[in-house]
Amino acid sequence: MASSDGTQSPHANIGVVGLAVMGSNLARNLASRPGNTVAIFNRSYEKTQTLMDEHPEAGFVPSADYAAFAASLSKPRTALIMVQAGKGTDAVIDELVKVFEPGDIIIDGGNALFTDTIRREKAVRATGINFVGAGISGGEEGALTGPSIMPGGSAEAWATIGPILKSIAAVAEGEPCVTHVGTDGAGHFVKMVHNGIEYADMQLIAEAYDLIRRGTGKSPAEISEVFAEWNHGELESYLIEITAEVLRQVDAETDKPLVDVILDQAGAKGTGAWTVQTALDLGVPVSGIAEAVFARSLSSKPEQRAAAAELPGPVDTWTVEDADEFIEDVRLALFASKIVAYSQGFDEIVAGAAQYGWDIKKGEIAKIWRGGCIIRAQFLNRITEAYASDPGLVALLTAPYFVDALDRAQGSWRRIVAMAAHAGLPSPAFSSSLAYYDGLRAQRLPAALIQGQRDFFGAHTYKRVDKPGIFHTLWSGDRTEIETEPSSH
Ligand SMILES: NC(=O)c1ccc[n+]([C@@H]2O[C@H](COP(=O)([O-])OP(=O)(O)OC[C@H]3O[C@@H](n4cnc5c(N)ncnc54)[C@H](OP(=O)(O)O)[C@@H]3O)[C@@H](O)[C@H]2O)c1
């Protein structure tokens, strides 16, 4: 071990601070790549010792304090922080800044809120040290075998850390799932939207399962087969694959399907809520993601759900005539709703990039999500192609491939949403996605009436369709119209 006086010769080319599940797996991943020697540090030494004991093959360079950790790293020093997001990250940065020098690089690989990353980057940059906020997706398995990595920070830092991150990232179709997303908080912003899309994708899959189960009476094991089959088509993705696995699982204690003994209250760690809160601030409708976040909140309100259990439901009975046709309708409704969720997510990335001055290449983002991360899917290639053929695409769902897919799916989508409403089955993400689609398509929206109402009670004015200028009707007077701001034409 390096001593606190820093006498050990610096020979590690990268260090990891924080050796819980993510940090220890990333440290092992780094150590397994040729040319890397990995320094490790954890606030409490037990985790460092455990990792050393369990993985002597990794050749880790352990330290018991920050000074020794810094001394064990060759210059420019590079440290990856994988600690509890929030105060933990700030505490580690404060310590590293004391022992690092200008030109060194601190990477925060935790799930930081992008505005925290912007703040930290600014503060750390003032010391001459580079700070990179990097979104890392893929959970503990991805961390060990190859995650999808979304780094922000400066181009200078990327030049140094790019090769290291490429060496540990997942590989999809021969390409590493990492790219320099943009400056300061861009990486964590994109990771946040990734998580929001993940929420929507999971909710849509859950709704599809629920509709099939209630509509056809199939067992979880039978529905597992449906998902396994879907995984060979255009829905092919990690989330569809693991859905089939979860539905197939039988509880050893009760011999029931595991899904039937799991409490139906979904947890959340907050990144979905951040995606929605940020979208609200940016004025971007991410209704599919929002419904997914709210559906988890609703599920976790047992008292309200118990009190509402006796509320009246539909009187008519609901029967599915042809189970195979119904399942195909659900599949297409899922695909169409998924297109909406991704389109909305990319809208948020575009809006964030404009707001914060990031040059984000949308097609590159879809590419680095093809492997390693939770939303990895075949479908992401179509997004990359869409942005490659039209970088200025105003909405993803208007790209030719998606227009064709929506054309194929919309009949099924409408049938499923209507049937769910008729049967009294909750399908918030399916139905809100369809409502968004129809809202976007509509050439005339009732927003005109809202403008009229706003002008009536608050003199908020309105524009007209037939001439330029800003107008107000004298609602409490003689109701003539006045031009409040004459047009310059
Ligand atoms: N788990 C996942 O699947 C996943 C996926 C993607 C991203 N992430 C993100 O990756 C990061 C690490 O996640 P994790 O699950 O491995 O760990 P975690 O449970 O979020 O955090 C535990 C680690 O943080 C350290 N820590 C906490 N407060 C500290 C402080 N004030 N100073 C120094 N160290 C401190 C702990 O040190 P001690 O051992 O001394 O307590 C421990 O090493 C988090 O930001 C998380 O959100 C997690």
The ligand as an SDF file (V2000), in Angstrom:
LIG
                    3D

 48 52  0  0  0  0  0  0  0  0999 V2000
  -25.9820    0.8710   -8.7020 N   0  0  0  0  0  0  0  0  0  0  0  0
  -26.1980    1.0730   -9.9860 C   0  0  0  0  0  0  0  0  0  0  0  0
  -26.7380    0.2090  -10.7210 O   0  0  0  0  0  0  0  0  0  0  0  0
  -25.7770    2.3550  -10.6290 C   0  0  0  0  0  0  0  0  0  0  0  0
  -25.8790    2.5070  -12.0100 C   0  0  0  0  0  0  0  0  0  0  0  0
  -25.4210    3.6700  -12.5990 C   0  0  0  0  0  0  0  0  0  0  0  0
  -24.9240    4.6910  -11.8090 C   0  0  0  0  0  0  0  0  0  0  0  0
  -24.8500    4.5410  -10.4600 N   0  0  0  0  0  0  0  0  0  0  0  0
  -24.2880    5.6280   -9.6790 C   0  0  0  0  0  0  0  0  0  0  0  0
  -22.9440    5.2710   -9.3620 O   0  0  0  0  0  0  0  0  0  0  0  0
  -22.5650    5.8410   -8.1040 C   0  0  0  0  0  0  0  0  0  0  0  0
  -22.0780    4.7320   -7.1880 C   0  0  0  0  0  0  0  0  0  0  0  0
  -23.1370    3.7930   -7.0130 O   0  0  0  0  0  0  0  0  0  0  0  0
  -22.9780    2.5200   -6.0470 P   0  0  0  0  0  0  0  0  0  0  0  0
  -24.3200    1.8680   -6.0510 O   0  0  0  0  0  0  0  0  0  0  0  0
  -21.7770    1.7640   -6.4350 O   0  0  0  0  0  0  0  0  0  0  0  0
  -22.6300    3.1770   -4.6420 O   0  0  0  0  0  0  0  0  0  0  0  0
  -23.5440    4.0160   -3.5940 P   0  0  0  0  0  0  0  0  0  0  0  0
  -24.2730    3.0640   -2.7300 O   0  0  0  0  0  0  0  0  0  0  0  0
  -24.3510    5.0180   -4.3480 O   0  0  0  0  0  0  0  0  0  0  0  0
  -22.4460    4.7950   -2.7550 O   0  0  0  0  0  0  0  0  0  0  0  0
  -21.6000    4.1140   -1.8340 C   0  0  0  0  0  0  0  0  0  0  0  0
  -20.1840    4.5860   -1.9860 C   0  0  0  0  0  0  0  0  0  0  0  0
  -20.1110    6.0180   -1.7810 O   0  0  0  0  0  0  0  0  0  0  0  0
  -19.0910    6.2640   -0.7980 C   0  0  0  0  0  0  0  0  0  0  0  0
  -19.3710    7.5160   -0.0980 N   0  0  0  0  0  0  0  0  0  0  0  0
  -20.5630    7.9550    0.3480 C   0  0  0  0  0  0  0  0  0  0  0  0
  -20.4150    9.1520    0.9390 N   0  0  0  0  0  0  0  0  0  0  0  0
  -19.0980    9.4710    0.8800 C   0  0  0  0  0  0  0  0  0  0  0  0
  -18.3240   10.5850    1.3020 C   0  0  0  0  0  0  0  0  0  0  0  0
  -18.8920   11.6200    1.9290 N   0  0  0  0  0  0  0  0  0  0  0  0
  -16.9910   10.5730    1.0580 N   0  0  0  0  0  0  0  0  0  0  0  0
  -16.4210    9.5350    0.4140 C   0  0  0  0  0  0  0  0  0  0  0  0
  -17.0980    8.4620   -0.0250 N   0  0  0  0  0  0  0  0  0  0  0  0
  -18.4220    8.4270    0.1990 C   0  0  0  0  0  0  0  0  0  0  0  0
  -19.1520    5.0460    0.0890 C   0  0  0  0  0  0  0  0  0  0  0  0
  -17.9870    4.9460    0.8800 O   0  0  0  0  0  0  0  0  0  0  0  0
  -17.9980    4.0570    2.2440 P   0  0  0  0  0  0  0  0  0  0  0  0
  -17.7920    2.6430    1.8190 O   0  0  0  0  0  0  0  0  0  0  0  0
  -16.8820    4.6060    3.0320 O   0  0  0  0  0  0  0  0  0  0  0  0
  -19.3470    4.2750    2.8910 O   0  0  0  0  0  0  0  0  0  0  0  0
  -19.2690    3.9540   -0.9740 C   0  0  0  0  0  0  0  0  0  0  0  0
  -18.0340    3.6830   -1.5970 O   0  0  0  0  0  0  0  0  0  0  0  0
  -23.8220    6.5730   -7.5900 C   0  0  0  0  0  0  0  0  0  0  0  0
  -23.7460    7.9190   -7.9510 O   0  0  0  0  0  0  0  0  0  0  0  0
  -24.9430    5.9010   -8.3390 C   0  0  0  0  0  0  0  0  0  0  0  0
  -26.0690    6.7280   -8.4760 O   0  0  0  0  0  0  0  0  0  0  0  0
  -25.2560    3.3860   -9.8630 C   0  0  0  0  0  0  0  0  0  0  0  0
  1  2  1  0
  2  3  2  0
  2  4  1  0
  4  5  1  0
  4 48  2  0
  5  6  2  0
  6  7  1  0
  7  8  2  0
  8  9  1  0
  8 48  1  0
  9 10  1  0
  9 46  1  0
 10 11  1  0
 11 12  1  0
 11 44  1  0
 12 13  1  0
 13 14  1  0
 14 15  2  0
 14 16  1  0
 14 17  1  0
 17 18  1  0
 18 19  2  0
 18 20  1  0
 18 21  1  0
 21 22  1  0
 22 23  1  0
 23 24  1  0
 23 42  1  0
 24 25  1  0
 25 26  1  0
 25 36  1  0
 26 27  1  0
 26 35  1  0
 27 28  2  0
 28 29  1  0
 29 30  1  0
 29 35  2  0
 30 31  1  0
 30 32  2  0
 32 33  1  0
 33 34  2  0
 34 35  1  0
 36 37  1  0
 36 42  1  0
 37 38  1  0
 38 39  2  0
 38 40  1  0
 38 41  1  0
 42 43  1  0
 44 45  1  0
 44 46  1  0
 46 47  1  0
M  CHG  2   8   1  16  -1
M  END
$$$$
